[in-house]
Amino acid sequence: QDLREHFPKLEFYLYEEQTQVLLKRLEEGELDCLILAELEGMEGFGSIPLYQEPMWLAVPQQHPEARAKAVPLSNLKGKKLLMLADGHCLRDQAMGFCFAAGIGEDQRFKGTSLETLRNMVAAGSGMTLVPRLAVPANTEEGGVSYRPVIDPVPGRTIALLYRHYSVRRPCFNELAARISSLMKSLLG
């Protein structure tokens, strides 16, 4: 709503797709810009960093980590996490943190959406990492406990991507500045 008020002539159309599909649509000129998590292989586009988003741990409410104020990443060493299926950028990011920290992937299941992963956690089938913006205001909701991860904090950079030759770069700069400001107040 804030963006609509600040940019009343701008028409917003939101598309939610896997990263590679979005990048192809941007490259082909079907989309003007993308807001997504930065990954390797995006060097061919212009990029304006918007904000850093930490990842939180989602565990069943009866899990021992559900009682912790925050969970050190080292506590997860040797454990297995539920992950999204191949092609989801969140999977790639989570796998990067997990690999570096000695955390494995539960191969028995691959989710098709964050909501599916939440339901699997609530059913007691495992734990997962979720982006901070996907954590509900009530961190004890629907059978799932959400806890910040620390030492180090796994996170990702959310950026606005555009074609290098786009004449709309000044518009993207304004949009990025507004989003950054909003997210700074939201994430603290």
C-alpha positions in Angstrom: 0.0 0.0 0.0 2.8 2.4 0.9 4.4 1.9 -2.6 1.0 2.6 -4.3 0.7 5.8 -2.3 4.2 7.0 -3.1 4.1 6.0 -6.7 0.5 6.5 -7.8 1.2 6.3 -11.5 3.2 3.1 -11.2 1.3 -0.1 -12.1 2.3 -3.1 -10.0 1.9 -6.6 -11.3 3.3 -9.3 -9.1 4.6 -12.6 -10.4 5.8 -15.4 -8.2 7.9 -18.0 -10.0 11.1 -19.9 -9.6 14.2 -17.7 -9.9 15.4 -19.0 -13.3 12.0 -18.3 -14.9 11.9 -14.8 -13.6 15.5 -14.1 -14.8 14.6 -15.3 -18.3 11.5 -13.1 -18.3 13.5 -10.1 -17.2 16.2 -10.8 -19.8 13.6 -11.0 -22.6 11.9 -7.8 -21.5 8.7 -9.3 -20.3 9.3 -7.9 -16.8 10.8 -4.5 -15.9 12.5 -5.5 -12.7 12.7 -8.2 -10.1 12.8 -8.2 -6.3 14.5 -11.4 -5.2 17.3 -12.9 -3.1 20.7 -12.4 -4.8 22.3 -15.6 -6.0 25.4 -16.5 -8.1 24.7 -16.1 -11.8 22.9 -12.8 -11.6 26.0 -10.7 -12.6 24.5 -10.0 -16.1 21.9 -7.7 -14.5 22.0 -4.4 -12.7 21.4 -4.9 -9.0 20.4 -2.5 -6.2 20.6 -4.1 -2.7 17.4 -3.5 -0.7 17.9 -5.2 2.6 19.4 -8.1 4.5 16.9 -10.7 5.6 17.9 -13.2 8.4 16.7 -16.8 8.4 14.9 -18.2 11.4 14.5 -21.8 12.5 11.1 -23.4 12.5 10.7 -26.4 14.8 7.7 -28.4 16.1 6.4 -26.8 19.4 7.5 -29.9 21.4 11.1 -29.7 20.0 13.9 -28.9 22.6 15.0 -25.9 20.5 11.4 -24.4 20.8 12.3 -23.4 24.4 15.5 -21.5 23.4 15.4 -17.7 23.0 17.8 -18.1 20.1 19.5 -21.1 18.5 23.2 -21.1 17.8 23.8 -22.4 14.3 26.3 -24.9 15.8 23.3 -26.6 17.7 22.1 -27.8 14.3 25.4 -29.5 13.3 24.7 -33.1 12.3 20.9 -32.5 12.1 18.8 -32.8 9.0 16.5 -30.0 7.8 13.4 -30.1 5.6 14.1 -28.2 2.3 12.2 -27.0 -0.7 12.5 -28.9 -4.0 15.2 -28.1 -6.6 14.7 -24.8 -8.4 13.6 -22.7 -5.4 16.1 -20.0 -4.4 15.4 -20.4 -0.7 16.6 -24.0 -1.0 19.9 -22.9 -2.6 20.4 -20.3 0.1 19.5 -22.7 3.0 21.7 -25.4 1.5 24.7 -23.0 1.5 24.3 -22.2 5.2 23.7 -25.9 6.0 26.6 -27.2 4.1 29.0 -24.7 5.7 27.7 -25.6 9.2 27.6 -29.3 8.8 23.8 -29.6 8.6 22.3 -32.1 6.3 19.1 -32.2 4.2 16.3 -34.6 5.0 16.1 -36.6 1.8 12.8 -38.2 2.6 10.8 -35.1 1.6 11.2 -32.0 -0.6 8.5 -29.3 -0.2 6.9 -27.5 -3.0 6.2 -24.3 -1.0 7.0 -22.7 2.3 3.5 -23.4 3.5 4.1 -27.2 2.9 7.3 -27.0 4.9 5.4 -25.3 7.7 2.8 -28.0 7.8 5.5 -30.7 7.8 7.2 -29.0 10.8 3.8 -28.7 12.6 3.2 -32.4 12.0 6.5 -33.2 13.8 8.3 -34.3 10.7 11.4 -32.1 11.1 12.6 -28.6 11.1 13.5 -26.0 8.5 14.9 -22.5 7.9 12.5 -19.7 6.9 13.0 -16.1 5.9 12.3 -13.6 8.7 9.5 -12.0 6.7 7.7 -15.4 6.6 7.7 -15.7 10.4 4.3 -14.8 11.9 3.9 -12.1 14.5 3.1 -14.8 17.0 6.2 -17.0 17.0 4.2 -19.9 18.5 1.6 -20.5 15.8 0.0 -23.5 14.2 2.1 -26.0 16.1 5.4 -24.4 15.0 7.9 -22.4 17.1 10.1 -19.9 15.3 13.5 -19.0 16.7 16.2 -16.7 15.5 19.5 -18.4 14.5 22.7 -16.8 15.8 26.5 -17.3 15.7 26.4 -16.6 12.8 23.1 -15.4 11.6 22.2 -17.0 8.3 20.7 -14.5 6.0 20.3 -13.3 2.4 20.5 -10.1 0.5 17.2 -9.1 -1.2 17.9 -6.9 -4.3 16.1 -5.2 -7.1 17.4 -6.6 -10.5 17.0 -4.8 -13.8 18.4 -5.0 -17.3 21.7 -2.9 -17.6 20.4 -0.9 -20.5 17.0 -0.1 -19.0 16.0 3.6 -19.3 13.9 3.1 -16.1 17.0 3.0 -13.9 16.0 6.4 -12.2 12.6 4.9 -11.4 14.2 1.7 -10.0 16.5 3.9 -7.8 13.5 5.7 -6.3 11.6 2.4 -5.8 14.6 0.7 -4.2 15.2 3.7 -1.8 11.5 3.5 -0.7 11.6 -0.3 -0.2 14.9 -0.1 1.7 13.4 2.5 4.0 10.3 0.5 4.6 12.2 -2.7 5.3 14.6 -1.0 7.6 11.7 0.0 9.9 10.1 -3.4 9.5 13.2 -5.5 10.3 14.7 -3.1 12.8 
